[in-house]
Amino acid sequence: MHEQNLKFTFIAALAALCIPLMAQDRVLFSQDFESGFAECTAQGDTKIIEAPLGGKYVQCSLAESKGVSRISIPAIPLADAAAVEVKIKYRASRNGGQHFGPWVYIAVSDGTKTISEQFILCSATTTWREGVVRFLCPPGAKTLNVNPRLQATEGRVDWDDIVVSAVDAESLQKPKETKSTEDRSLAILTTFKLEKTPDGYVLTDGKTVLKNENQKPGLPLQFTLPDEWCENTTFIYDVQTEFKTYWNTRNASIFQTIFAINQNI
């Protein structure tokens, strides 16, 4: 990263969540690896593991911080699906982000090229978690590709129970605004800023100092916010970022800067 000023602002407000009645989901693809990879293919150090208490799952490993180990799933026909949900269970030795660590790349194609991309970013965990993403299918969408992977960082990630479903598109549409007498005034509770110190970059609110969790050269900066700012469902997160980026001198087709937010569930 170069000459970046990053600010996190947390705002508390009363919020009401209305979940419309959904139509029954329709499964387009599922894989639990009980019969091996089946139609899926493996790349790198990727293998089927049999659990001590029964059941099978896939494990991707990297012994060094380069390359990729992944599962490739054949193109999944979307038929008339207007919206899609992708779910996958995982267990990871480290946090991931776009293009590094454990993450899931999801590509929507019109049959010839990718027209939309989605991601599931994984968090370090010793117990099974479920990563989920829901999205509307863009016009012309015909197929979907799902690629769980461990990329460019040493470690390990376990994958299981991949399910792709067509879901009700109305549940993903923005609700219509309605007049309300409820007090929805906002109050800034805290602000974290990115600062450069002699020991590297830190994220601080003036009291708490968060150190960069990725200390190896070439890895993106990564910070985990304190629990007090992550456990309240009434918080609204206002994230603002300003940065300058430069072309990678070793490969002129790659930007140096990637900004991503990962929610740990």
N, C-alpha and C positions, 0 to 999 in steps of 0.2 A: 504494500500500500504506500501511496505517496501523498504527502501534504493534505491529510484528511482531517476534517473537523466533524465529529459525530456527536449528535446530541439525542438522548432518550428522554422524553417527557412523559410522565404518567399522570393521567387525569382520572379522578373518581367521579362517577355520576350514577344516578339511579337508572336502571335499565330494565325493560320488560322484554322477554323473549317469547315470541309467539311462533309456535311450530305448527304449520298446517298439516292436515291429515294427508298422508302420503299414499300413493298407490303402491301395491305390492312390488317389491324389487324383482327383477328378472335376471338370473345368473347367466352371464355370457361366457365365463371361463372360471374354472376352479382347479387348484392343484395342491394336494397335501403331501406329495412325494412318497406315499406309502408304497407305490409301485415303481419307485425310482424316478429318474428324470422324465420318463415317458416322452412326450413330444418336445420337451424343453432341451436345450443344450447347455453345456457347462464350459467355461473358459477359465484358465488359470488354475490356482489351487482351490478347486471347488469340488466338494464330494458329499455323498449321502452319508449321514450319521444315524445309527440306530440308538435311540435313547435307552438307558438302563431299565426303565419301567415300561418299555414298549413305545412304538411309534417311531417315525423317521422324520428327519428334517435335513436341510441343506446347510453346509458350513462353507463359507468363503474365507480364505486366509491370505495374508501377504506378509512375507518375512522381512520386507524392506519397503521404504517409502517411495515406491514407483510401481508402475504397471497396474493391472486391474484383474480381479477375480469376480466373475459374475455369472448370472443365469440369464439366458436369452429365451424368451417365450415367443413362439410363432405369432404372426399378426392375428389379432382377434377381430373377427367381423363385427361391426357395430350395428348392422342391419338398420332399424329405424330408431335406434336409441337417441333420445334428445339430450340426455344427461347420463353421466357414468360415475360410479363409485369404485375405487380401487382400494382393497384392504389387504394387508400383509402383516403377519406376526414376525417379530424379530427380537434378537438378543445380541447386543453389540458391546465390544470391549472399549469403544471410544465414541465420541460424538462425531457426527458427519455433517456435511454440507454439500452444496452443488459442486461436483467434480472432485471431491475428496472425502475419504472416510466412507462409512456405510450410508448409502442413500439409494433411492429407487428413481430411475429415469423413466418417464412415461411419455410416449410420443403418439400423437394423433396424426394419421395420414389420410390424404385424399386418394390414395392408391398409387401415387407416383412420388409424392414428396411429403415431408412433415409440415403440417399447417398449424399445429399447436403443441405446446409442451407443458407437462406438469411434473411435480417432484414430491417425493416423501423423504424428508430429512430425518435421520435416525439419531437417537440419543443413547449415550452409554447406559447400559442396564444389565444386571445379572439375572433378571427375571424376564419372562416373555412379555412384550408389549405389542400393541396393535397400532400400526401406522395406517392412516386413512386420508384419502383425498377425494373430494367430489367436485365435479365441474360440468359445465354445459358443453356439449359437442358443437364445434363451429360448423358453419354451413359447408357442405361437401365432405364431411368426415365419413370415412368408410371403414378404416381399421385402426386398431390400437396396439401398440407394442409396450410391454412392461419389462424392464431390465433392472432387477435388484443387483447391487454391486458393492464391492469394497474397492476403493480407488485411491491410488497414490499415497497411501499411508499404511504403515504396518499395523497389524491387528487381526481381529477376527469378528465375524458376524454370522449369526445363525438365522435362517429364513424358514418359514413354514406357512401353510394355509393361505395361499394367494387366492383371492376371490375378486373377480371383476363383474359388476352388475350394472344393468340399466336401471336407473332410478327416476323418480318423478321430477321433471324439470321445474315444476312450479315451486318446489321446496328450495330451489337455489336462486329463484328470482328475488330481487329486492322488494320488500313489502311496501305497499303504498303508504305514503305519509298521511297520518291522521292527526287532527288537532287534539291536544292534550292539555289539561290544566296542571299536570304534574310538574313539579319544580325540577328542571333538568340543567340547572346551572352547574358549571364545571369549576373545579378547583385544582390547581397544580399542586401535587403532593411532593414530587421530587424530580430532579433533572440530573442525568448522568452525562458527563462530557468526556470525550477522548482526549488524553493528554500524553505528550511525549516526555519521558524521563530518561536520565542516563542509563537506566536498566531496561528501557524499552517502553512500549505503549501501555497505559493503564486506563481504565474507565472509572470515573469517580464522581460522586455527588457532593464532595467536599468533606464527607465524614468517612464513608466506606470507599476503600480503594480496591478495585477488582484487577487482578493481574491477568495478563494474556495467557490463556491455557495452551496455546500452540507456540511453543518456544523454538521449534526447529526452523531453520531458515527456509524461506520459500512458502511456508504455510500461511493461510489467512489468519488475521487476528480473531480470537474467539473469547467471549466473556459469558459467564453464567450469572444472571442477576440473583440477588439474595432472595430467600424464600418469602420475605415480608412483602415483596413486590410481585410475587407470582402466585399467591394463594387466594387472592380476593377476586371473585368473579364479577364484582362491580367496577373493576378498573377498566378504563379505556386507555390504550397505549398509542401515544402520538409520537411517531419516530421520524426525525428529520435528519438528513445527512447531506453534507457538502464535501465534495472531494475533487481532486484533479487526478486524471489517469493518463498513463503513457503506454505506447506500444511496447510490447516485449521485444527487446533487441535481438533475442535469439530466434524468435518466430514472429514475424510481423503480422500474423493473422490472429493473434491472441491478445486480448486486453489483460492488463495486470490486475485490475480491481474488480472484485465481485462483492456485492453487499447482499446478505441474506439474513433472515430472521427465522430461528428454529424454535418452535414451541414444544416443550417437553410435557408429555401427557402421562 
